[in-house]
Amino acid sequence: MSALAELGGLFLVALGAASLLPMQSEPVLVGLLLLGEQPAWLLVAVASLGNTLGSVINWWLGRQVVRWRDRRWFPVKPAALDRATGWYRRWGHWSLLLSWAPVIGDPLTLAAGVMREPFGRFLLLVAIAKTGRYVVLALATRGLT
């Protein structure tokens, strides 16, 4: 497989995994790390960029939720959004450090948009969380080379 295809595929899977779609990027990253054809730092950077961009899309959707919330096609159930918004109200912007976590992370990034979290702070905290998760995964798999 070409390097561009590997990196592009990883980016797209990481982007999709950060959306509200049921996808996981970790197995793809681990597989590419184990292949050893690309430097670990590059794989971590590509996965982090895709995953962070997916969260930015969630933030934007959250800003639009008032307009779209009642549409049948909207991908977040009202109960899940209310739960994430409540968590966000309780813990504030620091809860974005859990944006890497399965199940709660994606709704938190959506709730940040609903709660009108400033984009700069949102981006910084989410990038730290997403990148940190991938760095730990890479170190556990083969170490950063």
Backbone torsions as a table, in degrees:
resi	resn	phi	psi	omega
1	MET	NA	141.2	-179.2
2	SER	-74.6	155.9	-179.8
3	ALA	-60.9	-39.9	-179.8
4	LEU	-63.4	-40.7	178.4
5	ALA	-65.7	-41.7	178.6
6	GLU	-61.7	-50.0	-177.4
7	LEU	-67.9	-40.7	178.2
8	GLY	-64.0	-42.3	177.5
9	GLY	-63.4	-43.3	177.8
10	LEU	-61.0	-44.0	179.2
11	PHE	-58.7	-48.4	-177.1
12	LEU	-66.0	-40.0	177.9
13	VAL	-66.6	-41.2	178.6
14	ALA	-64.8	-39.8	177.4
15	LEU	-63.0	-48.2	179.4
16	GLY	-63.5	-36.6	-179.3
17	ALA	-66.6	-28.5	179.3
18	ALA	-83.2	-13.5	177.0
19	SER	-79.5	-171.4	-179.9
20	LEU	-87.5	8.8	176.5
21	LEU	-77.6	147.2	179.5
22	PRO	-80.3	80.4	179.9
23	MET	-129.9	158.5	175.9
24	GLN	-132.0	133.2	-179.8
25	SER	-96.6	-19.5	-175.5
26	GLU	-58.9	-45.1	179.2
27	PRO	-62.2	-34.9	178.6
28	VAL	-67.5	-45.3	178.9
29	LEU	-61.6	-47.0	180.0
30	VAL	-61.0	-43.1	178.6
31	GLY	-59.7	-44.4	178.9
32	LEU	-68.7	-35.7	176.0
33	LEU	-63.1	-42.9	-179.1
34	LEU	-68.7	-31.3	174.7
35	LEU	-62.5	-36.1	176.1
36	GLY	72.3	16.6	-178.6
37	GLU	-84.2	-20.3	179.8
38	GLN	-120.8	148.7	176.0
39	PRO	-62.7	141.5	-178.4
40	ALA	-59.1	-39.1	-178.3
41	TRP	-62.7	-35.6	179.3
42	LEU	-70.1	-42.7	178.0
43	LEU	-62.7	-42.2	178.3
44	VAL	-63.7	-42.1	-179.3
45	ALA	-63.9	-44.7	-179.1
46	VAL	-66.0	-45.8	178.8
47	ALA	-62.6	-41.5	-179.8
48	SER	-64.7	-43.0	179.0
49	LEU	-62.3	-48.1	179.1
50	GLY	-62.6	-43.8	-177.6
51	ASN	-68.5	-39.3	177.9
52	THR	-67.1	-41.6	178.0
53	LEU	-62.4	-38.5	176.1
54	GLY	-60.5	-38.2	177.5
55	SER	-69.8	-33.6	175.7
56	VAL	-63.1	-38.9	176.6
57	ILE	-62.5	-42.2	176.9
58	ASN	-60.6	-43.8	179.0
59	TRP	-58.1	-45.4	179.6
60	TRP	-63.8	-43.7	177.0
61	LEU	-59.6	-39.3	177.5
62	GLY	-61.5	-37.1	177.3
63	ARG	-66.2	-26.4	-178.5
64	GLN	-95.3	-5.1	-170.1
65	VAL	-58.6	-32.9	-180.0
66	VAL	-58.9	-36.5	-178.7
67	ARG	-78.1	-34.5	-171.4
68	TRP	-108.8	-8.0	-171.0
69	ARG	-53.2	-37.4	-174.9
70	ASP	-88.5	0.9	178.9
71	ARG	-75.4	141.4	-177.1
72	ARG	-62.1	-33.8	-176.9
73	TRP	-79.6	-9.7	-176.5
74	PHE	-61.5	128.9	-167.4
75	PRO	-76.7	-4.1	-177.7
76	VAL	-112.0	128.0	177.0
77	LYS	-70.7	143.9	-179.0
78	PRO	-54.1	-39.1	-179.2
79	ALA	-64.0	-41.6	179.5
80	ALA	-66.1	-40.6	178.8
81	LEU	-66.5	-41.4	178.1
82	ASP	-63.2	-39.9	179.1
83	ARG	-64.3	-46.0	-179.6
84	ALA	-65.9	-40.1	179.0
85	THR	-65.2	-40.0	176.9
86	GLY	-62.8	-43.6	177.0
87	TRP	-60.5	-43.6	-178.5
88	TYR	-65.5	-40.6	177.5
89	ARG	-62.2	-39.5	-176.8
90	ARG	-70.6	-45.5	-173.2
91	TRP	-102.5	-11.4	177.2
92	GLY	68.2	-157.6	-174.1
93	HIS	-64.8	-20.3	179.0
94	TRP	-66.0	-21.8	177.5
95	SER	-63.8	-19.1	178.3
96	LEU	-65.5	-17.3	175.0
97	LEU	-68.4	-10.7	174.5
98	LEU	-99.2	11.5	-178.3
99	SER	-65.0	-15.1	177.5
100	TRP	-78.5	-19.9	-169.9
101	ALA	-73.1	140.5	175.6
102	PRO	-61.9	151.7	175.7
103	VAL	71.7	-52.3	-175.5
104	ILE	-93.0	-22.3	-172.9
105	GLY	-63.7	-48.9	-177.8
106	ASP	-65.4	-45.9	175.8
107	PRO	-61.6	-31.0	176.8
108	LEU	-63.8	-39.6	-179.7
109	THR	-69.9	-33.0	174.7
110	LEU	-67.2	-44.1	179.0
111	ALA	-61.7	-34.3	177.7
112	ALA	-60.7	-38.7	176.0
113	GLY	-67.9	-42.5	178.0
114	VAL	-58.7	-40.9	-176.9
115	MET	-83.5	5.1	176.6
116	ARG	61.8	39.8	175.6
117	GLU	-60.5	131.9	177.9
118	PRO	-58.7	136.8	-172.4
119	PHE	-59.4	-42.8	-177.5
120	GLY	-59.4	-47.8	179.6
121	ARG	-67.0	-40.8	176.5
122	PHE	-56.7	-51.6	-176.7
123	LEU	-61.1	-43.8	-179.6
124	LEU	-61.7	-50.6	-176.9
125	LEU	-66.9	-40.2	-179.9
126	VAL	-68.8	-41.7	179.2
127	ALA	-62.2	-40.4	177.3
128	ILE	-61.8	-47.3	-177.5
129	ALA	-65.1	-47.7	-176.7
130	LYS	-66.8	-45.2	-179.5
131	THR	-66.4	-41.3	179.1
132	GLY	-58.2	-42.1	178.4
133	ARG	-62.0	-44.6	-179.2
134	TYR	-69.4	-34.6	176.9
135	VAL	-63.6	-45.6	178.9
136	VAL	-61.8	-42.4	179.0
137	LEU	-63.3	-42.9	179.4
138	ALA	-65.7	-43.0	178.6
139	LEU	-63.3	-39.2	178.5
140	ALA	-69.2	-27.9	-177.8
141	THR	-83.5	-51.0	-177.5
142	ARG	-154.0	-0.1	-177.6
143	GLY	83.3	148.1	177.7
144	LEU	-74.9	124.2	179.0
145	THR	-120.3	NA	NA
